[in-house]
Amino acid sequence: MADNWPFRWDLLFRYRFIEVIALWEGRLTTRHLVETFGIGRQQASKDINTYNREVGPNNLVYNKYLKGYEPSAAFEPKVTRGLAEEYLQLLANRSELSRTFSSLVLPLGHTEVLDPPTRQVSPDVLRPLLQAARDQQRIEVDYVSVNNPDREGRIIAPHTLVWTGLRWHVRGWCEKNGDFRDFVLSRFRGLPELLGPADHRATDDSDWNTLITLEIVPDARLSAEQQEVIAVDFGMQNGALKIPVRARLVNYLVQLLNINTGEPHPDPRAQQVVIANRDAILQWLI
């Protein structure tokens, strides 16, 4: 796929949706686009025809028995990579999109996505944080934590918002602690105040800029057959999966993989994978 597309972003979004649904569900109708994007049936039909004529020539074939389009035998992805992950992400994002845009109810049946509770983040907090990160500014705001539940004023210089898979936090310099810290977005209190240019920026955050490799392998306590199952699950090569990650984010990745960083779980079937290069990345593991 090219990086620079000759389409407006909204059209590109719809063309990608057309490609993903057609490829992975095997049937695409105008109803998919109408109900997902809130457009008219005529516009949906035009989008499909334009895609099939100009974007992915002859990728779609109309099947009168299905009353919709199906991928042709010569189907070749043009605006996606043709990976199952793209479809699965669409499913996972369905509820998130529906919460954000009430009209975006994706008509994808026979699926269920676990929707973890959303941590509450105030727009009045988020907007100044985004501005401070974008413009490299210091910001003063109250913050609470489990260790210190009383509101406490902090002056920070945020540089990046991070999604860990379970929560959002902002990474930035903390003047109180004199180093870079992670601040959970839902734990800010009050209205942030911009203070001026920051002295510490993302380029100064060594843990953030250090890239390391997390190598995971099946737990050796499993049988050879069980290890093979796990290796295929994770797409391992030669029995291992090497994942590049920022040093500061490796702990969140380990948590998502349900790996104990201390003593292994008594039942290898519960953890399934272990860190193969633990000694090499030990300094970044909590």
MIMARLUM-162271 format. One line per 10 residues: number of its first residue (from 1); their letters; for each residue x negated, y, z of N, C-alpha, C, O. Coordinates in steps of 0.05 Angstrom, whole numbers. Atoms other than C-alpha are relative to their C-alpha. Layout:
NUM> a> X,Y,Z,X,Y,Z,X,Y,Z,X,Y,Z | ...
END
This chain:
1> madnwpfrwd> -17,-24,0,0,0,0,-17,25,0,-39,26,12 | 14,-25,0,-22,70,-14,6,16,25,27,11,38 | -4,-16,-24,-29,120,42,17,25,-6,32,34,11 | -15,-25,8,1,180,4,23,-8,-18,19,-17,-41 | -23,8,15,72,167,-19,13,23,-14,14,45,-3 | -13,-22,15,108,208,-72,30,2,7,46,10,-9 | -27,-1,-9,172,204,-31,3,17,25,-16,19,41 | -6,-12,-26,204,245,24,0,-22,21,6,-45,15 | 3,20,-21,195,211,91,27,-15,4,26,-39,10 | -25,13,-5,270,197,97,6,-21,-22,17,-42,-16
11> llfryrfiev> -4,19,22,272,163,29,-19,-24,4,-12,-47,0 | 20,21,-4,208,124,45,10,-19,22,7,-43,20 | -11,16,-22,241,100,110,22,-18,-11,22,-42,-4 | -22,16,11,302,76,71,-11,-21,-19,-1,-44,-19 | 11,20,19,260,42,17,-14,-22,16,-12,-46,8 | 12,21,-17,221,5,71,21,-17,12,17,-42,14 | -22,15,-12,285,-15,104,12,-20,-21,17,-43,-15 | -10,16,22,311,-41,36,-18,-24,-4,-9,-47,-6 | 19,22,6,248,-82,26,-1,-20,22,-2,-44,17 | 2,19,-23,245,-112,96,26,-17,2,24,-41,5
21> ialwegrltt> -25,16,-3,319,-132,98,3,-19,-23,10,-43,-19 | -3,18,23,319,-160,27,-19,-24,3,-12,-47,-3 | 20,21,-1,255,-200,39,6,-20,22,4,-44,18 | -1,18,-23,269,-228,108,28,-10,6,31,-32,18 | -27,11,-4,345,-235,109,11,-12,-26,29,-28,-25 | -8,13,25,352,-253,35,25,11,-11,35,1,-31 | -25,-13,10,413,-208,26,0,29,9,-2,35,33 | -1,-29,-5,418,-133,21,25,11,-12,31,6,-35 | -24,-13,10,482,-93,14,-1,30,5,-17,39,22 | -2,-29,-6,500,-20,12,8,5,29,2,25,40
31> rhlvetfgig> -10,-3,-27,533,-31,79,-24,2,20,-22,16,40 | 24,-2,-18,464,-42,111,-9,29,2,-14,39,24 | 10,-27,0,443,28,91,21,20,11,14,38,25 | -22,-18,-9,511,61,104,1,0,30,2,22,42 | -3,1,-29,515,36,175,-25,7,16,-24,15,39 | 25,-5,-13,442,44,191,-8,30,-1,-17,41,19 | 10,-27,3,428,113,164,23,21,-1,17,45,-3 | -22,-19,0,498,144,164,3,14,-26,13,37,-27 | -3,-12,27,497,158,89,24,-12,-13,35,-32,-4 | -23,10,15,553,148,39,-7,-24,-17,-30,-29,-22
41> rqqaskdint> 5,24,16,562,85,-1,-12,7,-27,-28,-8,-38 | 11,-8,26,547,123,-66,-31,5,3,-46,-3,-14 | 29,-5,-5,480,147,-37,-15,-26,5,-38,-29,-4 | 13,26,-6,464,77,-11,-4,-15,-26,-26,-27,-30 | 3,14,25,477,48,-80,-22,13,-17,-38,-1,-30 | 21,-14,14,433,102,-111,-27,-7,10,-46,-11,-5 | 26,7,-12,377,86,-62,-9,-27,-9,-33,-31,-16 | 7,27,8,379,12,-79,-8,-1,-29,-28,-13,-36 | 6,0,29,380,25,-154,-26,14,-6,-41,5,-23 | 25,-15,4,324,76,-150,-24,-17,10,-45,-18,-4
51> ynrevgpnnl> 22,18,-10,282,28,-108,-6,-21,-21,-29,-26,-28 | 3,23,18,294,-29,-158,-11,9,-27,-22,-7,-42 | 9,-10,26,278,16,-218,-27,13,2,-43,9,-16 | 24,-16,-1,221,60,-194,-20,-9,21,-44,-5,17 | 18,7,-22,192,33,-129,-10,-28,-2,-34,-33,-4 | 7,28,3,194,-42,-135,14,-11,-24,34,-26,-21 | -15,8,25,214,-55,-208,7,-30,0,-11,-47,2 | -10,27,2,257,-117,-212,-6,-17,24,-6,-42,23 | 4,16,-24,243,-137,-140,27,-12,10,27,-32,24 | -26,8,-10,318,-144,-127,18,-10,-23,17,0,-45
61> vynkylkgye> -19,11,20,370,-186,-164,27,-1,13,30,-11,36 | -27,0,-12,445,-178,-153,11,-28,-3,11,-41,-24 | -12,27,-1,479,-243,-132,30,4,6,37,12,28 | -29,-5,-3,554,-240,-143,13,-18,21,33,-11,33 | -11,18,-20,565,-299,-97,-6,10,28,10,7,47 | 7,-12,-26,528,-265,-40,12,28,4,13,39,26 | -10,-28,0,559,-198,-59,-21,19,10,-15,37,26 | 22,-17,-9,492,-167,-49,-25,-6,-16,-25,-23,-34 | 26,5,13,420,-164,-72,-17,-19,15,-17,-20,39 | 19,19,-12,369,-218,-60,-27,5,-13,-29,15,-36
71> psaafepkvt> 27,-4,12,293,-217,-72,-3,-18,-24,5,-41,-24 | 5,16,24,274,-240,-141,-23,-19,4,-38,-17,24 | 21,20,-2,226,-298,-153,-27,14,-1,-47,3,9 | 26,-15,3,172,-246,-170,-2,23,20,-18,41,16 | 0,-22,-19,186,-203,-109,-29,6,10,-43,-12,18 | 26,-8,-10,124,-163,-89,4,26,17,13,46,6 | -3,-24,-17,124,-114,-30,-15,24,-11,-38,21,-19 | 12,-25,10,110,-43,-51,-4,21,22,-23,36,21 | 2,-21,-20,123,0,10,-3,-12,28,-3,2,48 | 6,14,-25,112,-53,65,-22,-20,-6,-32,-22,-28
81> rglaeeylql> 21,20,3,61,-107,77,10,-28,-4,-5,-47,-9 | -11,27,4,109,-165,71,-5,-18,23,-7,-43,19 | 6,16,-24,95,-188,142,25,-4,17,41,14,19 | -23,5,-18,145,-220,189,1,20,23,22,27,33 | 2,-19,-22,120,-172,242,17,25,-5,28,37,13 | -16,-24,7,154,-115,204,29,-4,6,43,14,15 | -28,6,-5,221,-148,208,6,-3,30,26,7,40 | -4,4,-29,212,-168,281,-1,26,15,13,31,34 | 1,-27,-13,193,-97,299,26,15,-5,35,31,12 | -26,-13,6,256,-73,264,21,-10,19,37,6,29
91> lanrselsrt> -19,11,-19,296,-119,308,-5,11,28,14,18,42 | 7,-9,-27,259,-98,371,7,29,3,14,38,25 | -5,-29,-2,269,-25,354,30,7,-4,38,30,-1 | -28,-5,6,343,-33,339,14,15,23,27,35,19 | -13,-12,-23,367,-17,409,-11,27,6,3,45,15 | 12,-25,-6,317,39,417,10,22,-19,16,44,-11 | -10,-18,20,340,72,352,30,7,6,38,30,4 | -28,-4,-5,413,62,371,4,19,24,24,34,24 | -3,-18,-23,402,97,438,-7,29,-8,6,48,2 | 9,-26,8,367,155,404,18,13,-20,25,37,-18
101> fsslvlplgh> -18,-10,21,412,162,344,25,-17,0,24,-40,-9 | -24,16,-3,483,140,357,10,-13,-26,24,-33,-25 | -9,10,25,496,129,283,-17,-23,-10,-9,-37,-29 | 18,20,10,438,82,275,5,-27,14,-9,-35,32 | -6,26,-10,470,15,290,-7,-20,-22,9,-24,-41 | 9,17,21,431,-35,249,18,-25,-2,20,-40,18 | -18,23,2,478,-89,222,-16,-26,-4,-14,-39,-25 | 16,24,1,431,-147,237,11,-20,20,7,-17,44 | -13,19,-17,469,-206,265,-18,-22,10,-40,-26,0 | 13,24,-10,449,-268,303,-27,6,13,-45,-10,11
111> tevldpptrq> 25,-6,-14,395,-233,343,7,13,27,29,24,31 | -3,-12,-26,386,-210,414,-27,9,10,-46,-7,10 | 26,-11,-9,331,-165,440,2,9,29,20,24,37 | 1,-7,-28,313,-159,513,-7,30,2,-27,39,-9 | 3,-29,-2,320,-85,531,-8,7,28,10,10,45 | 7,-6,-28,279,-68,593,10,28,8,14,45,-10 | -9,-26,-9,302,-9,635,-19,22,-9,-43,20,-9 | 16,-23,9,280,58,609,-7,19,23,11,27,38 | 8,-19,-21,240,102,656,8,28,-8,4,36,-31 | -11,-27,6,270,171,660,-22,21,-2,-38,24,16
121> vspdvlrpll> 19,-21,5,228,226,630,15,25,-8,31,25,-26 | -14,-25,6,252,298,631,-12,14,-24,-36,16,-27 | 10,-15,23,248,337,566,-15,25,9,-34,34,-5 | 13,-24,-10,228,398,608,-29,-6,8,-46,12,9 | 27,8,-7,166,359,629,-15,-8,-25,-38,-1,-29 | 14,11,24,150,325,563,-9,21,-19,-31,20,-30 | 7,-21,20,151,386,519,-25,15,7,-43,18,-10 | 25,-14,-7,98,425,558,-24,-19,0,-46,-11,-7 | 23,20,1,55,361,564,-9,-4,-28,-33,-5,-34 | 7,3,28,58,352,489,-15,24,-10,-35,22,-25
131> qaardqqrie> 13,-25,9,40,425,478,-28,1,11,-47,9,-3 | 27,-1,-13,-18,420,528,-19,-19,-14,-42,-12,-19 | 17,20,14,-45,357,494,-7,10,-28,-30,7,-36 | 5,-9,27,-37,386,425,-19,24,-2,-37,25,-19 | 16,-25,1,-68,454,441,-24,-1,19,-38,20,22 | 23,3,-18,-120,427,491,1,21,22,-18,37,26 | -5,-19,-22,-92,466,550,0,-15,27,5,-39,28 | -4,9,-27,-94,457,625,29,5,8,42,23,-3 | -28,-3,-8,-27,448,659,2,-6,30,-11,-24,40 | -5,4,-28,-3,453,731,28,-11,4,48,0,-7
141> vdyvsvnnpd> -26,13,-3,53,406,753,-1,-17,25,-22,-26,33 | -2,18,-23,77,367,813,2,-29,-9,12,-35,-30 | 1,28,7,66,292,814,4,-17,25,-5,-9,46 | -4,19,-22,87,233,857,-11,-27,-9,-13,-32,-33 | 9,27,7,61,162,861,9,-19,23,19,-9,43 | -7,20,-20,74,98,900,-18,4,25,-8,2,47 | 18,-4,-23,12,112,943,4,27,13,-1,30,37 | -4,-27,-12,31,185,953,27,10,-10,28,25,-30 | -26,-6,10,107,193,946,8,30,4,29,38,-7 | -6,-28,-4,106,266,970,-10,16,-24,-32,11,-35
151> regriiapht> 8,-17,22,104,318,915,-26,14,5,-30,26,27 | 27,-13,-3,34,344,904,-7,14,-26,-5,2,-48 | 7,-14,24,11,397,856,-26,-11,-12,-45,-16,2 | 23,10,15,-38,373,803,-5,19,-23,13,30,-35 | 8,-14,25,-77,410,750,-14,-20,-17,-34,-32,-10 | 11,20,18,-91,365,691,-3,12,-27,9,32,-34 | 4,-7,28,-115,370,620,7,-24,-17,-11,-41,-22 | -8,24,14,-75,318,581,-11,-1,-28,-14,20,-41 | 10,1,27,-102,292,516,15,-21,-17,16,-18,-42 | -13,21,16,-61,230,495,24,-12,15,21,-18,38
161> lvwtglrwhv> -23,15,-11,8,200,507,-4,-29,-8,-11,-35,-31 | 6,29,5,4,124,513,25,-16,7,37,-13,28 | -21,20,-5,57,70,507,-13,-27,6,-28,-37,-11 | 14,24,-9,34,8,545,16,-25,-7,6,-48,-3 | -17,23,5,91,-37,522,22,-1,21,42,-15,17 | -21,0,-21,130,-24,587,6,29,9,27,34,20 | -4,-27,-10,121,50,602,-16,19,-16,-35,12,-30 | 16,-22,12,96,117,576,-17,13,22,-7,18,44 | 16,-17,-18,39,153,610,-17,19,-17,-20,16,-41 | 17,-19,14,-6,211,593,-28,-3,12,-32,-5,36
171> rgwcekngdf> 28,2,-8,-82,206,596,-11,28,0,-8,43,-19 | 12,-27,-1,-119,268,619,-18,3,24,-20,-13,41 | 18,-7,-21,-169,301,663,15,10,25,33,27,22 | -13,-8,-25,-148,309,736,-21,16,16,-42,6,24 | 19,-17,-15,-181,368,772,-3,-9,29,-24,-5,41 | 1,9,-28,-164,339,841,-20,-22,3,-37,-22,21 | 17,24,-2,-200,273,828,-26,3,-15,-45,-13,-11 | 25,-5,15,-253,301,781,-7,-21,-20,-30,-26,-26 | 5,19,22,-244,248,728,26,-4,-16,47,8,-10 | -23,5,17,-196,223,675,18,-21,13,8,-42,23
181> rdfvlsrfrg> -19,18,-12,-133,189,700,24,-4,-19,28,10,-38 | -25,5,14,-68,159,674,23,10,18,24,2,42 | -23,-10,-15,-4,195,696,26,-9,-13,31,-4,-36 | -25,10,10,63,161,689,20,23,-5,24,40,13 | -17,-23,7,111,208,653,24,4,18,32,26,24 | -24,-1,-16,171,191,697,-6,10,29,12,13,44 | 6,-8,-27,133,213,760,-8,29,3,-16,38,24 | 4,-29,-2,123,286,743,25,13,11,47,4,6 | -23,-14,-12,167,334,782,-3,30,-5,-25,40,-8 | 1,-29,4,186,406,771,-6,7,-29,-6,-10,-47
191> lpellgpadh> 6,-10,27,169,449,711,-30,5,-2,-41,21,13 | 29,-5,4,97,447,685,-5,29,-9,12,42,-21 | 8,-27,7,60,512,676,-27,-1,-15,-46,-12,-4 | 25,0,15,8,522,622,-19,21,12,-11,43,19 | 19,-17,-14,-56,552,650,-22,11,-18,-36,30,-10 | 21,-10,17,-102,562,591,-17,-23,-11,-11,-46,-6 | 16,20,13,-157,526,553,-12,-21,19,-19,-14,42 | 11,21,-17,-181,459,580,-31,-2,-4,-41,3,-26 | 29,4,1,-255,447,597,-7,-29,-6,-29,-35,-15 | 5,28,4,-248,371,592,20,-11,-21,44,-8,-18
201> ratddsdwnt> -17,9,22,-221,339,528,-4,-29,-6,-21,-43,7 | 1,29,7,-211,271,496,-29,-9,-7,-37,-31,0 | 27,7,8,-282,273,469,-18,-5,24,-39,-17,21 | 16,3,-25,-308,275,541,8,-25,15,-5,-32,35 | -11,23,-15,-268,214,563,-14,-26,-10,-5,-38,-30 | 16,22,10,-319,158,557,15,-26,0,12,-42,-19 | -15,25,-1,-273,101,578,21,-1,-23,27,-22,-33 | -19,-2,22,-223,125,526,-13,-5,-27,-2,-18,-45 | 14,2,26,-274,129,470,-17,-25,-3,-27,-30,-25 | 15,26,2,-308,63,486,19,-22,-10,39,-28,2
211> litleivpda> -16,22,12,-281,8,442,-13,-27,8,-37,-31,4 | 10,26,-8,-288,-63,468,17,-22,-13,37,-15,-26 | -14,23,12,-265,-132,446,9,-18,22,-7,-29,38 | -11,19,-18,-219,-174,488,3,-27,-15,17,-28,-35 | -1,26,13,-228,-247,469,16,-20,18,9,-25,41 | -16,19,-15,-175,-296,491,0,-27,-14,-3,-30,-38 | 0,28,10,-173,-372,484,22,-15,16,30,-6,38 | -19,16,-16,-123,-426,506,-13,-9,26,-37,-14,27 | 10,10,-25,-131,-447,578,-10,-28,-3,4,-46,-13 | 14,26,4,-180,-505,579,13,-22,16,8,-46,10
221> rlsaeqqevi> -13,21,-16,-137,-542,630,24,-12,-15,34,-33,-7 | -21,11,17,-84,-553,576,-12,-23,-16,-36,-25,-21 | 9,21,17,-87,-615,534,-8,11,-27,-2,34,-34 | 8,-10,27,-118,-610,464,24,6,-17,23,26,-32 | -24,-5,16,-49,-614,434,13,26,9,23,41,-8 | -12,-25,-10,-23,-559,479,-17,24,-8,-5,45,-16 | 17,-22,8,-83,-516,463,4,7,-29,3,30,-37 | -5,-5,29,-69,-524,389,25,16,-4,26,33,-21 | -25,-15,2,2,-500,399,-5,30,6,5,47,-8 | 5,-28,-7,-23,-437,434,-17,14,-21,-13,37,-27
231> avdfgmqnga> 17,-12,20,-77,-425,382,15,9,-24,11,30,-36 | -17,-7,23,-26,-426,326,19,23,7,23,41,-9 | -17,-21,-9,21,-382,367,-13,28,-4,0,46,-14 | 14,-25,0,-31,-327,371,-16,5,-26,-29,25,-29 | 15,-3,24,-61,-338,302,-30,1,5,-45,16,-8 | 29,1,-7,-129,-355,332,-16,-12,-23,-7,-29,-37 | 19,11,18,-189,-368,289,-22,-14,15,-34,-3,34 | 20,16,-15,-235,-424,312,6,-1,30,-12,-1,46 | -8,3,-28,-195,-428,376,-2,25,17,0,23,41 | 3,-25,-16,-203,-355,396,13,23,-16,15,23,-40
241> lkipvrarlv> -11,-24,11,-170,-288,384,-15,24,11,-16,27,36 | 15,-23,-8,-212,-225,386,17,25,-6,24,30,-28 | -18,-24,1,-172,-161,400,-16,25,6,-24,28,29 | 14,-25,-6,-206,-93,393,19,18,15,43,20,9 | -17,-16,-17,-180,-45,445,-17,22,14,-41,17,19 | 14,-21,-15,-199,20,480,-5,-12,28,12,-25,40 | 7,11,-27,-235,3,546,21,8,21,28,-9,38 | -19,-9,-20,-185,44,585,27,-13,-2,43,-12,17 | -26,12,4,-126,6,556,-1,-31,4,20,-44,2 | 2,29,0,-152,-65,565,17,-12,23,28,-34,19
251> nylvqllnin> -16,11,-22,-117,-75,632,30,-2,-7,43,-21,1 | -28,1,8,-49,-58,602,4,-23,-20,24,-37,-19 | -2,22,19,-62,-108,546,-1,-27,14,14,-45,8 | 2,25,-16,-82,-162,596,27,-5,15,36,-28,16 | -26,3,-13,-17,-149,634,21,-9,-19,38,-26,-12 | -20,9,20,24,-156,571,-3,-29,-8,16,-43,-14 | 6,28,7,-10,-222,557,4,-19,24,0,-43,21 | -6,16,-24,7,-245,628,-25,-16,9,-23,-39,16 | 25,13,-8,-66,-261,644,-8,10,27,-10,34,32 | 11,-7,-26,-91,-263,715,-30,8,-3,-45,-8,-15
261> tgephpdpra> 28,-8,2,-156,-224,720,-17,-12,23,-42,-11,21 | 15,12,-23,-175,-258,786,0,-30,-3,-8,-41,-24 | -3,29,1,-162,-331,802,21,-8,-20,42,5,-21 | -20,8,20,-126,-367,745,25,-11,14,24,-21,36 | -25,10,-10,-54,-386,755,-2,-30,5,-14,-44,-11 | 2,29,-6,-47,-455,788,11,-17,-23,1,-39,-27 | -12,16,22,-4,-478,729,-10,12,-26,-1,34,-33 | 10,-11,26,-40,-469,662,22,5,-20,18,22,-38 | -22,-4,19,26,-473,626,14,27,5,27,38,-13 | -12,-26,-7,48,-408,661,-16,22,-13,-5,42,-22
271> qqvvianrda> 17,-21,11,-12,-368,636,-8,-5,-29,-7,13,-45 | 5,10,27,-31,-407,574,-26,9,-13,-40,-6,-26 | 25,-10,11,-89,-362,553,-17,12,22,-7,22,42 | 19,-12,-19,-151,-338,589,-19,18,-15,-22,16,-39 | 20,-18,12,-204,-285,577,-26,-16,-3,-38,-26,17 | 25,15,5,-265,-317,544,-25,16,6,-46,5,13 | 24,-17,-4,-312,-258,551,4,18,24,-2,42,24 | -7,-15,-24,-292,-237,621,-25,16,11,-22,39,18 | 24,-14,-11,-364,-220,643,-7,24,-17,-17,44,-6 | 7,-23,17,-374,-174,583,17,24,4,9,46,-1
281> ilqwli> -19,-23,-3,-313,-131,599,8,4,29,26,19,35 | -8,0,-28,-311,-141,675,2,28,11,19,34,28 | 0,-27,-12,-327,-68,690,25,16,-6,31,35,8 | -25,-15,7,-262,-46,657,25,-15,10,47,-5,6 | -22,14,-11,-218,-98,690,5,7,29,-14,9,45 | -6,-7,-28,-182,-79,754,4,-25,16,9,-24,40
END
